Amino acid sequence: MFEIGRFCIKIAGRDAGKRCLVIDVMDGHNVMIDGETRRRKCNLRHLEPLDKMVEINKNAPHTEIIRVFKEMGIGLVETKAKKKTERPKRARKEKPLKQPVSKEKTAKKPESAVKKE
């Protein structure tokens, strides 16, 4: 049922309602998809197969998938990865300077204040 080139609709997840092509059968439960969806591994339970089949190679590049969708009359928007920008550095909080301890506070107590045994 799910062979390479099968046209499907994603019915679950973030890309639900979008069309895709099966580009690789991984095992009995997962396939690799590409199209209006993101190119990724997908569970068969999340796909609804349609009656259309297309001749494509295993792991066909995204440009090939775009060409196939255009032939079928479905326009795909080409997306480019966002450029990674440097994160703004957070300004450090400046700690207040410690006040120097005055000599008066550190002065020894007079001997009369000390208990004599």
mmCIF file of the C-alpha atoms, coordinates in Angstrom:
data_MODEL
# 
_entry.id   MODEL 
# 
loop_
_atom_site.group_PDB 
_atom_site.id 
_atom_site.type_symbol 
_atom_site.label_atom_id 
_atom_site.label_alt_id 
_atom_site.label_comp_id 
_atom_site.label_asym_id 
_atom_site.label_entity_id 
_atom_site.label_seq_id 
_atom_site.pdbx_PDB_ins_code 
_atom_site.Cartn_x 
_atom_site.Cartn_y 
_atom_site.Cartn_z 
_atom_site.occupancy 
_atom_site.B_iso_or_equiv 
_atom_site.pdbx_formal_charge 
_atom_site.auth_seq_id 
_atom_site.auth_comp_id 
_atom_site.auth_asym_id 
_atom_site.auth_atom_id 
_atom_site.pdbx_PDB_model_num 
ATOM 1   C CA . MET A 1 1   ? 0.000  0.000  0.000   1.00 0.00 ? 1   MET A CA 1 
ATOM 2   C CA . PHE A 1 2   ? 2.723  2.513  0.968   1.00 0.00 ? 2   PHE A CA 1 
ATOM 3   C CA . GLU A 1 3   ? 5.395  2.210  -1.674  1.00 0.00 ? 3   GLU A CA 1 
ATOM 4   C CA . ILE A 1 4   ? 7.843  4.768  -3.027  1.00 0.00 ? 4   ILE A CA 1 
ATOM 5   C CA . GLY A 1 5   ? 6.010  7.413  -5.029  1.00 0.00 ? 5   GLY A CA 1 
ATOM 6   C CA . ARG A 1 6   ? 2.636  7.054  -3.263  1.00 0.00 ? 6   ARG A CA 1 
ATOM 7   C CA . PHE A 1 7   ? 0.795  10.367 -2.962  1.00 0.00 ? 7   PHE A CA 1 
ATOM 8   C CA . CYS A 1 8   ? -0.601 10.880 0.581   1.00 0.00 ? 8   CYS A CA 1 
ATOM 9   C CA . ILE A 1 9   ? -2.218 13.411 2.874   1.00 0.00 ? 9   ILE A CA 1 
ATOM 10  C CA . LYS A 1 10  ? -0.892 13.894 6.396   1.00 0.00 ? 10  LYS A CA 1 
ATOM 11  C CA . ILE A 1 11  ? -3.797 13.520 8.847   1.00 0.00 ? 11  ILE A CA 1 
ATOM 12  C CA . ALA A 1 12  ? -2.070 14.045 12.190  1.00 0.00 ? 12  ALA A CA 1 
ATOM 13  C CA . GLY A 1 13  ? 0.474  16.344 13.704  1.00 0.00 ? 13  GLY A CA 1 
ATOM 14  C CA . ARG A 1 14  ? 1.791  19.773 12.828  1.00 0.00 ? 14  ARG A CA 1 
ATOM 15  C CA . ASP A 1 15  ? 1.576  19.204 9.066   1.00 0.00 ? 15  ASP A CA 1 
ATOM 16  C CA . ALA A 1 16  ? -1.970 17.771 9.123   1.00 0.00 ? 16  ALA A CA 1 
ATOM 17  C CA . GLY A 1 17  ? -3.910 18.366 5.897   1.00 0.00 ? 17  GLY A CA 1 
ATOM 18  C CA . LYS A 1 18  ? -0.793 18.810 3.755   1.00 0.00 ? 18  LYS A CA 1 
ATOM 19  C CA . ARG A 1 19  ? 0.102  16.637 0.759   1.00 0.00 ? 19  ARG A CA 1 
ATOM 20  C CA . CYS A 1 20  ? 3.265  14.593 0.516   1.00 0.00 ? 20  CYS A CA 1 
ATOM 21  C CA . LEU A 1 21  ? 5.011  11.802 -1.364  1.00 0.00 ? 21  LEU A CA 1 
ATOM 22  C CA . VAL A 1 22  ? 6.511  8.671  0.131   1.00 0.00 ? 22  VAL A CA 1 
ATOM 23  C CA . ILE A 1 23  ? 10.196 8.724  -0.780  1.00 0.00 ? 23  ILE A CA 1 
ATOM 24  C CA . ASP A 1 24  ? 11.436 5.766  1.276   1.00 0.00 ? 24  ASP A CA 1 
ATOM 25  C CA . VAL A 1 25  ? 9.907  2.831  3.149   1.00 0.00 ? 25  VAL A CA 1 
ATOM 26  C CA . MET A 1 26  ? 11.863 2.441  6.383   1.00 0.00 ? 26  MET A CA 1 
ATOM 27  C CA . ASP A 1 27  ? 10.111 -0.488 8.081   1.00 0.00 ? 27  ASP A CA 1 
ATOM 28  C CA . GLY A 1 28  ? 6.599  -1.851 8.599   1.00 0.00 ? 28  GLY A CA 1 
ATOM 29  C CA . HIS A 1 29  ? 5.475  1.227  10.545  1.00 0.00 ? 29  HIS A CA 1 
ATOM 30  C CA . ASN A 1 30  ? 7.429  4.212  9.201   1.00 0.00 ? 30  ASN A CA 1 
ATOM 31  C CA . VAL A 1 31  ? 8.115  5.910  5.877   1.00 0.00 ? 31  VAL A CA 1 
ATOM 32  C CA . MET A 1 32  ? 10.118 8.975  4.813   1.00 0.00 ? 32  MET A CA 1 
ATOM 33  C CA . ILE A 1 33  ? 7.938  11.732 3.317   1.00 0.00 ? 33  ILE A CA 1 
ATOM 34  C CA . ASP A 1 34  ? 8.528  15.040 1.536   1.00 0.00 ? 34  ASP A CA 1 
ATOM 35  C CA . GLY A 1 35  ? 6.358  17.618 -0.212  1.00 0.00 ? 35  GLY A CA 1 
ATOM 36  C CA . GLU A 1 36  ? 4.242  20.352 1.349   1.00 0.00 ? 36  GLU A CA 1 
ATOM 37  C CA . THR A 1 37  ? 5.291  18.823 4.660   1.00 0.00 ? 37  THR A CA 1 
ATOM 38  C CA . ARG A 1 38  ? 8.706  18.811 6.191   1.00 0.00 ? 38  ARG A CA 1 
ATOM 39  C CA . ARG A 1 39  ? 11.023 16.039 4.947   1.00 0.00 ? 39  ARG A CA 1 
ATOM 40  C CA . ARG A 1 40  ? 10.934 13.563 7.785   1.00 0.00 ? 40  ARG A CA 1 
ATOM 41  C CA . LYS A 1 41  ? 10.143 10.099 9.029   1.00 0.00 ? 41  LYS A CA 1 
ATOM 42  C CA . CYS A 1 42  ? 6.404  9.559  9.499   1.00 0.00 ? 42  CYS A CA 1 
ATOM 43  C CA . ASN A 1 43  ? 4.264  6.861  11.079  1.00 0.00 ? 43  ASN A CA 1 
ATOM 44  C CA . LEU A 1 44  ? 1.867  5.143  8.641   1.00 0.00 ? 44  LEU A CA 1 
ATOM 45  C CA . ARG A 1 45  ? -1.029 5.853  11.016  1.00 0.00 ? 45  ARG A CA 1 
ATOM 46  C CA . HIS A 1 46  ? -0.517 9.581  10.345  1.00 0.00 ? 46  HIS A CA 1 
ATOM 47  C CA . LEU A 1 47  ? -0.936 9.220  6.570   1.00 0.00 ? 47  LEU A CA 1 
ATOM 48  C CA . GLU A 1 48  ? -3.935 8.703  4.336   1.00 0.00 ? 48  GLU A CA 1 
ATOM 49  C CA . PRO A 1 49  ? -2.888 7.202  0.987   1.00 0.00 ? 49  PRO A CA 1 
ATOM 50  C CA . LEU A 1 50  ? -4.451 8.529  -2.206  1.00 0.00 ? 50  LEU A CA 1 
ATOM 51  C CA . ASP A 1 51  ? -4.899 6.677  -5.495  1.00 0.00 ? 51  ASP A CA 1 
ATOM 52  C CA . LYS A 1 52  ? -2.123 8.642  -7.267  1.00 0.00 ? 52  LYS A CA 1 
ATOM 53  C CA . MET A 1 53  ? 1.331  7.153  -7.817  1.00 0.00 ? 53  MET A CA 1 
ATOM 54  C CA . VAL A 1 54  ? 4.419  8.867  -9.225  1.00 0.00 ? 54  VAL A CA 1 
ATOM 55  C CA . GLU A 1 55  ? 7.667  7.388  -10.532 1.00 0.00 ? 55  GLU A CA 1 
ATOM 56  C CA . ILE A 1 56  ? 10.500 8.719  -8.365  1.00 0.00 ? 56  ILE A CA 1 
ATOM 57  C CA . ASN A 1 57  ? 13.779 7.295  -7.118  1.00 0.00 ? 57  ASN A CA 1 
ATOM 58  C CA . LYS A 1 58  ? 14.343 6.234  -3.536  1.00 0.00 ? 58  LYS A CA 1 
ATOM 59  C CA . ASN A 1 59  ? 15.399 9.265  -1.402  1.00 0.00 ? 59  ASN A CA 1 
ATOM 60  C CA . ALA A 1 60  ? 14.767 11.672 -4.277  1.00 0.00 ? 60  ALA A CA 1 
ATOM 61  C CA . PRO A 1 61  ? 16.032 15.222 -3.566  1.00 0.00 ? 61  PRO A CA 1 
ATOM 62  C CA . HIS A 1 62  ? 13.577 17.988 -2.694  1.00 0.00 ? 62  HIS A CA 1 
ATOM 63  C CA . THR A 1 63  ? 14.081 19.625 -6.109  1.00 0.00 ? 63  THR A CA 1 
ATOM 64  C CA . GLU A 1 64  ? 12.756 16.425 -7.747  1.00 0.00 ? 64  GLU A CA 1 
ATOM 65  C CA . ILE A 1 65  ? 9.726  16.447 -5.442  1.00 0.00 ? 65  ILE A CA 1 
ATOM 66  C CA . ILE A 1 66  ? 9.026  20.101 -6.375  1.00 0.00 ? 66  ILE A CA 1 
ATOM 67  C CA . ARG A 1 67  ? 9.184  19.178 -10.067 1.00 0.00 ? 67  ARG A CA 1 
ATOM 68  C CA . VAL A 1 68  ? 6.733  16.290 -9.574  1.00 0.00 ? 68  VAL A CA 1 
ATOM 69  C CA . PHE A 1 69  ? 4.281  18.486 -7.647  1.00 0.00 ? 69  PHE A CA 1 
ATOM 70  C CA . LYS A 1 70  ? 4.411  21.136 -10.410 1.00 0.00 ? 70  LYS A CA 1 
ATOM 71  C CA . GLU A 1 71  ? 3.665  18.468 -13.051 1.00 0.00 ? 71  GLU A CA 1 
ATOM 72  C CA . MET A 1 72  ? 0.637  17.416 -10.998 1.00 0.00 ? 72  MET A CA 1 
ATOM 73  C CA . GLY A 1 73  ? -0.548 21.035 -10.868 1.00 0.00 ? 73  GLY A CA 1 
ATOM 74  C CA . ILE A 1 74  ? 0.212  21.560 -7.184  1.00 0.00 ? 74  ILE A CA 1 
ATOM 75  C CA . GLY A 1 75  ? 2.340  24.593 -6.411  1.00 0.00 ? 75  GLY A CA 1 
ATOM 76  C CA . LEU A 1 76  ? 4.952  24.224 -3.711  1.00 0.00 ? 76  LEU A CA 1 
ATOM 77  C CA . VAL A 1 77  ? 6.608  27.140 -2.009  1.00 0.00 ? 77  VAL A CA 1 
ATOM 78  C CA . GLU A 1 78  ? 10.350 26.712 -1.840  1.00 0.00 ? 78  GLU A CA 1 
ATOM 79  C CA . THR A 1 79  ? 11.617 27.357 1.640   1.00 0.00 ? 79  THR A CA 1 
ATOM 80  C CA . LYS A 1 80  ? 15.124 28.212 2.673   1.00 0.00 ? 80  LYS A CA 1 
ATOM 81  C CA . ALA A 1 81  ? 16.655 27.625 6.043   1.00 0.00 ? 81  ALA A CA 1 
ATOM 82  C CA . LYS A 1 82  ? 16.857 30.694 8.203   1.00 0.00 ? 82  LYS A CA 1 
ATOM 83  C CA . LYS A 1 83  ? 20.286 32.203 8.680   1.00 0.00 ? 83  LYS A CA 1 
ATOM 84  C CA . LYS A 1 84  ? 21.533 31.666 12.140  1.00 0.00 ? 84  LYS A CA 1 
ATOM 85  C CA . THR A 1 85  ? 22.070 34.951 13.928  1.00 0.00 ? 85  THR A CA 1 
ATOM 86  C CA . GLU A 1 86  ? 24.158 35.582 16.959  1.00 0.00 ? 86  GLU A CA 1 
ATOM 87  C CA . ARG A 1 87  ? 22.169 35.692 20.149  1.00 0.00 ? 87  ARG A CA 1 
ATOM 88  C CA . PRO A 1 88  ? 22.252 39.027 21.925  1.00 0.00 ? 88  PRO A CA 1 
ATOM 89  C CA . LYS A 1 89  ? 24.423 38.886 24.992  1.00 0.00 ? 89  LYS A CA 1 
ATOM 90  C CA . ARG A 1 90  ? 22.734 39.712 28.224  1.00 0.00 ? 90  ARG A CA 1 
ATOM 91  C CA . ALA A 1 91  ? 24.282 42.562 30.200  1.00 0.00 ? 91  ALA A CA 1 
ATOM 92  C CA . ARG A 1 92  ? 25.733 41.458 33.485  1.00 0.00 ? 92  ARG A CA 1 
ATOM 93  C CA . LYS A 1 93  ? 24.387 42.930 36.642  1.00 0.00 ? 93  LYS A CA 1 
ATOM 94  C CA . GLU A 1 94  ? 27.034 44.892 38.411  1.00 0.00 ? 94  GLU A CA 1 
ATOM 95  C CA . LYS A 1 95  ? 27.419 44.001 42.032  1.00 0.00 ? 95  LYS A CA 1 
ATOM 96  C CA . PRO A 1 96  ? 27.713 46.929 44.406  1.00 0.00 ? 96  PRO A CA 1 
ATOM 97  C CA . LEU A 1 97  ? 31.213 47.381 45.773  1.00 0.00 ? 97  LEU A CA 1 
ATOM 98  C CA . LYS A 1 98  ? 31.722 46.293 49.334  1.00 0.00 ? 98  LYS A CA 1 
ATOM 99  C CA . GLN A 1 99  ? 32.270 49.177 51.701  1.00 0.00 ? 99  GLN A CA 1 
ATOM 100 C CA . PRO A 1 100 ? 35.656 49.024 53.412  1.00 0.00 ? 100 PRO A CA 1 
ATOM 101 C CA . VAL A 1 101 ? 35.330 48.036 57.037  1.00 0.00 ? 101 VAL A CA 1 
ATOM 102 C CA . SER A 1 102 ? 36.310 50.922 59.300  1.00 0.00 ? 102 SER A CA 1 
ATOM 103 C CA . LYS A 1 103 ? 39.014 50.473 61.911  1.00 0.00 ? 103 LYS A CA 1 
ATOM 104 C CA . GLU A 1 104 ? 36.629 51.411 64.642  1.00 0.00 ? 104 GLU A CA 1 
ATOM 105 C CA . LYS A 1 105 ? 34.436 48.381 64.042  1.00 0.00 ? 105 LYS A CA 1 
ATOM 106 C CA . THR A 1 106 ? 37.386 46.026 63.952  1.00 0.00 ? 106 THR A CA 1 
ATOM 107 C CA . ALA A 1 107 ? 39.146 47.530 66.949  1.00 0.00 ? 107 ALA A CA 1 
ATOM 108 C CA . LYS A 1 108 ? 39.646 45.199 69.902  1.00 0.00 ? 108 LYS A CA 1 
ATOM 109 C CA . LYS A 1 109 ? 37.366 45.527 72.833  1.00 0.00 ? 109 LYS A CA 1 
ATOM 110 C CA . PRO A 1 110 ? 38.884 47.103 75.879  1.00 0.00 ? 110 PRO A CA 1 
ATOM 111 C CA . GLU A 1 111 ? 40.202 44.688 78.469  1.00 0.00 ? 111 GLU A CA 1 
ATOM 112 C CA . SER A 1 112 ? 37.636 45.806 81.018  1.00 0.00 ? 112 SER A CA 1 
ATOM 113 C CA . ALA A 1 113 ? 34.882 44.533 78.745  1.00 0.00 ? 113 ALA A CA 1 
ATOM 114 C CA . VAL A 1 114 ? 36.451 41.078 78.614  1.00 0.00 ? 114 VAL A CA 1 
ATOM 115 C CA . LYS A 1 115 ? 35.393 38.807 81.474  1.00 0.00 ? 115 LYS A CA 1 
ATOM 116 C CA . LYS A 1 116 ? 38.149 37.753 83.756  1.00 0.00 ? 116 LYS A CA 1 
ATOM 117 C CA . GLU A 1 117 ? 38.053 34.325 85.259  1.00 0.00 ? 117 GLU A CA 1 
# 
